[in-house]
């Protein structure tokens, strides 16, 4: 799987919009960012990113509002949307993309099996999804989660391209 192929559509949409994305990824371990950065000209749309694999890294790299996290289930779409918002605002980007998951071979301390990920996009269009591969193959899951995250970003940015220009430029989201 070639990195630049995965991110091509999302990158093209971001360039058309003249907007940037910030990434916070966990079980994909940097593959989302690497895919976005594999395309020449990435500095025009990539604001930055972090691998938030541990609680310490989440605290250091993201400003997470404890009030927004209170009561949210781990690995929920609601939680990943908070992380996507935090990624976006931490780098003053128009878009935030967050991924949280358990690639394997074991699950999470919260009882989730391996092969589970939640992905969220925050920006002019908000989207999120949950993925369950039912596989404990760590590397295969990492690639699958990366591919799905980039598809979700491509879908959100494609929707933004259909919005009136003034609205697409706002950081006030449309929730889908």
Secondary structure, DSSP 8 states (H G I E B T S, - for coil): --HHHHHHHHHHHHHHHT--EEEEESTTTTHHHHHHHTSTTGGGTEEEEEE--SHHHHHHH----HHHHTT--TT-HHHHHHHHHHHHHHTT-SEEEEEEEE-SSS--TTS--SSEEEEEEESSEEEEEEEE-----HHHHHHHHHHHHHHHHHHHHHHHHTS-HHHHTSS--EE-
